[in-house]
Every structure is written in C-alpha cells, then in structure tokens.
Amino acid sequence: MMPTEPATRRIPVRGLTLNIAESGPADGPLTVLLHGFPETWWSWRRQIGPLGAAGLRVVAPDQRGYGQSSRPEGIAAYHLDRLAEDVIGLADALGQDRVRLAGHDWGGLVAWWVAARYPDRVERLAILNAPHPDVFGAYARRHPSQALRSFYVGLFQIPGLPEALLRAGDCAGLRRALTSSSRPGAFTPHDLDLYAAAWRRPGAITAMLNWYRALRLKRDPAPGPIRPPVLVLWGERDTALERGLAAESLQLCAEGAVRYFPQATHWLQHEEPQEINAALIGFLAASSPGTQA
C-alpha cells in the first residue's frame, strides 16, 4: 500500500528557499529528515507519515541543490559547514531552538556535522548508512577495499564529464545506480520517474555533484565527541560503504548504539520500512535520555 503523500511547501531559509514535506502535530518535537544522493525528500516517503503519527513534527527538506530547493552556484556553496547551517537555519525558520535529526547517506554526513558543530541545538541523532565525516578518510586509507568502493568520488571531481554521463539517456546511469545497488523492488518505476524529473531541473546534477566536489575544500575537524545520543542503523549489504564505518563512527560519540540489518543494502529505509520506522520512533520520540530504540 502506497503511503499518503505529505503536504509540501517552500520556505525561506537564510537567503535560500527550501522545499519541505511535513507531517505530524505542530507542537511535536521538531524532527528533520535529511536525504542523500541522488534523492529528494521523497526518500523518506515511508517514514514521514508514521513518524508524524507518533507525535513528531516531521520536516523533510529537499536539501540545497536538490529538487525544488535553491541551487546556489559554485563548489564552495556546498561546503559541509554550509549544509549544516541550512539545518539550523531551517529550525530557526520554523521557530524551534532544538531539533531531532535523522540522516541517510549524504544527509547522514550533514546530520553528524550539525550535531558536531551545534550540540546544544540537537536533542537526538539517528544515522542511516553514513559515516562521521572525520572517520571516512582515515578508514579508507587503512582499508583499500573501501577506497575501491569509493572510486566514483574521484570521478565526480572531473569538471563536466560526470554531468554528461549522468544526464545521458534520461538519467539512465542514475536510475541504474539506484536499482543495481538495492534489493529488487526497492525503487518503483514511479519513484525513478519522480527522481528523474528532479535531476532534469536546470543545474540540478551539477549542484548534486558539487556536494562531492566540496569535499576537497579545507574543513576543520569536529571540535569534540558527538554529545547528543546517537542511534546508527546500518544495512550490511551496502555496496558503497563498509560495515566497519559504523563502529568507527560510534567511537566519536559520547553515547551511541548501532543496529545492523544483515539483509538490507545502502537503501535500508526503502527496503525495511517497518523495522526502520519502529527503530526511529522508539529513538526519536523518546523523552528520556539515552539511546533506547
């Protein structure tokens, strides 16, 4: 049964316009769901309604460069610091001082970084298949198998060529990247068509690639351990990210736990929606301290 599509609207956030999907009571704890590459807020379509029904005020934005949100020009506009500032700016625009975060893939990197830089603004942090930004480089240097899995990051640094490759054949490469790395049926033809419509928007693919290109820009390391409680959910059949990244990331947390999903791939919220929803609700909707899920 297809989930009911949530309401969407566009709101100004620190000089940008972000397109957001919303669910849940206006007075519930603000809970922001951050998507990754190459998706939009639609990646959380199976989570938005259930989390809202659990009493959370759920907001899932198209992050900068994606979907119907603003696409600032230049690589520097996609520095991890700027991406984290968007999340805090979104909370400010919604009149909330504190936020609960869930992030998948690149959205997970942003969520880690928000918690690192703004620990007093983050109540809880749920991460789906995304390493802490300060962990990945050192891990890949120690594990050549991870470096091989990440070869595409180098390809994405080349000006122009990846854009041409990803646009070809109505974004056939991006469609194939999703379906070939996930369990059969995780992405429906409707899902892929919605994403393709977002990828075809002027400047969208360059903006999406600029997230990767900005990785080479100088960034100060996190100022200390992640202070808010952290729950990491990890699909073990991820073709891009090794299981060991989850444990390495937890070493940078003051309080954290990990739950592995042996049959899930990188796209675990698509493939195991009921279990992921239960885990997220148990963790993000909790009022007491700790990482129970």
N, C-alpha and C positions, 0 to 999 in steps of 0.2 A: 504494500500500500504506500503510495507516494505521500510524503509529508506535505502538510499545508504550507504554501509559500508565505513567508512572513511579510509584513509591511516594510517598505523601504522608503528612505528619504535622503536628501543631500543636505549637509550642514557645513557651515564654515568652521575651519579649524586652523588657526594660526596662519592665515594667508592662503590656505588651500581650501578646497571643497572635497569632503569625503562622502561617499555614498555608503549608507549603513542600512543593514537589515536589523529589525528589532523584534523582541518578544518579551513577555513577562510583565510583572507589575512595575509601575513607575517608581514605587517606593522600595523595590527589592534591591539587594546588593548589586551594584554595577559590575557586570561580568562581560569582559571584552574577549571575543574570539578572533584570533589572528590567523589568516590563511597563509599558505606558502605558494611557491612557484609550481606550476603556472596557473593557479586557480584564482578565484574571487571569493567573496563572502559565501557563494553557493557551495563551497567545500564543506560548510557547516550545516547544510540544509537539514540533515537528520538529527542535529543536536539542538538547534535554535529553539524549536518548539518544546521539546521535553525539558530543557533547562529552564525555559521560561515558566513552564507549568510547575516546576519545582520551587518557584518563588524568586528566581534570579531575574534581574533586569538585564536581559541579554542584548548585546550590541555586537554585530559582526560587520566590520567595515571592509569595503574594497580598500586595500592599503594603497598608498601613493603610487602612481604609475599603473595601477590595475583598474579594470572595469570602468565604472563611471566616475571614479575619483580623479582628482587633478594629476597631471603628469608634468611636473617641473622638469626643465631641461638641464642637461649636464650630469656627469657622473657624481659630482660632489653632493648633489641634491639627494642621493641615495646612500649617503654615509650612514652607518648604523646609529650614530648619535641622532641624526635627523629622523630616522624611522622610529626610534624610541620617543623622541619629542612629540611625534604625532599622537602616540597613545596617551601621553599625559595631556596633550592639548585636547584630545577628544574627551577625556574625563572632565577637563575644565569646562569645555563647551556644554557638557551635559550637567554641569553644576555639582560634580562629585569630587570629593577630595581623595577617596580611597577606591581602589579597583581590584577586582579579581581577574586573573588573566588565564587564558588557555591559548596555546600557540602550536601550530603544526608546521614542520619544515621551516622555511624562512620565517614564518610567523612565530615559531618557537624560538629562533635566534633573537628576534625582536623582543619577545616576552622575557627571555633571560636577561637581555640588556636593560630593559625597563626596570626589572627587579634589582639589577646590579647598581644602576645609577640613581634610582628613585625608590629606595627600600621603604621609605616612610609612606609612599603612596600605594604600595602593593600589599594586599592582605594575603593572597594565596596565588600560587603559580602552578599551573598544570602544563606539562610539556609532552607533545606527541612527536616522537621521532625527530628530534632536533638536538644537536649538541650545544653545550655552552660555547659561546664564541671564542673564549680563551683556551678551550680544550682542543679544538679540531686540528689546528696546525701541528702542534706537538705530537698528537696521536698519529696523524698521517705520516709524519716523519719516522715514527717508530714502527709503523705497520704499513709496509709497502702495498699490501692488499687494499688498504683503504685509499691510499694515494691513487692506485689504479682505478678504483671505483669512481674517483672524483675527477677523472681526466676531462670531463666536459666543462669543468670550471675554467680550465685553461683555454679551451676552445672558445668559450664565451667572451674572453678578453679581446679577441681579434675584432677590429672595427669592421662593421658591415657584413662580413661573411655569415655569422650566425643568424643575423636578421634575415638574410636571403634564404638560408636553409630552413628556418622555422616558418617563414611565410609560404614556402613553396607548396603547391597542391592544396590550397585552402588549409594551411597549417597542418598538413598530414604528419609531419615529424613530431609535433607537439601532441597530436591525438595519439600517435603510436607510442610515444614515450609514456603516456598515462596507461594505455591498455596493456602494453608489454611488461610493465613493471608491477602490475596489480593482479589480483585474482580475477578470473573471468566474471563479468557482470558488475564489477565494482563501479564502472563508469558506463552509463547507458548512452545510447546514441543521442538522446535529448541533452544529457549532461555535456557531451562533447560539442554539440552544436551551440549550446549556450556559451561555453568557453571560447569556441572559435569566433563567435560574434564579438566577444571582448577582445580577443587577440587581434582582430581585424581593425579595431579602432585606430585612428591615426596616431602614430608614435608609441603605441602600446608595447610592442615587442621590444623596441629599444629601451623603453623605461624599465621593463621587466628584467632585461639583461643588465641594465645599469646597477641593479642590486648586487649582482656578482662582480661587476667591474669595480664597484666601490670598495670591495674587499681589499684591494691593494692600497687604499688610502690609509695614512697613519691613523692609528686609534690607540688611545691609552688603555691599558688593561683595566679590568674591573677593580674598583677600589678595595674590595674585600669579599668575604664569603657572601653568598646569597642569603639574606636574613629571613625573608618570608618562608613559610612552609612550602615545600615543593613536592609534587607528585609527577613522576615521569612514567608515561605509558609508551611501550616500545614494541612495534611489530618486528619480530625476529627475521622475517624473510625480506627485509629491506634490501633492495639491490644496490642502493647508493650509500647507505650508512651502516657501519658495523655495530653489532650489539655492544661491544666494549665501550663505545662512546657514551652510553647511558651511565655506566658505572663511573667512568672518568668524570663526567659532569657532576654527578652527585657528590664527588669529593670536594667540590667548591660550594657546597650548600651547608648551612648551619643545621638544617633539619630537612631531610628528604627521604623519599622512598621511591622504588621503581617496581613496576609490574610489567612483565613480559607477556607478549601474545605470540605463542610459537607458530601459529598458522597465518598470522597477519603479515602483510607487506608494509611498505612505507605508508600506504594509504589506509591505515587501520580504522580511522573513523568512518570511512566508507564501507569497509568490509565487516567490521564488528560493531555496528552502531548501538545495539542494545547493551553490550558489555561496556563499551566506551561511555555511553550515556550514564549508565549506573555508576561507573567509576567517577566520572566528572561531577555528577550530582552529589555523590557521597562526600567528595572532597570539597568542591567549590561552594556547596550550600551549607557546609558545616559552620556552626557559630563558635565552637570552642577551638582552642589552639590545637595544633598537631596535624599530622598528615593522614588521618584515617580516611579511607575511601570505601 
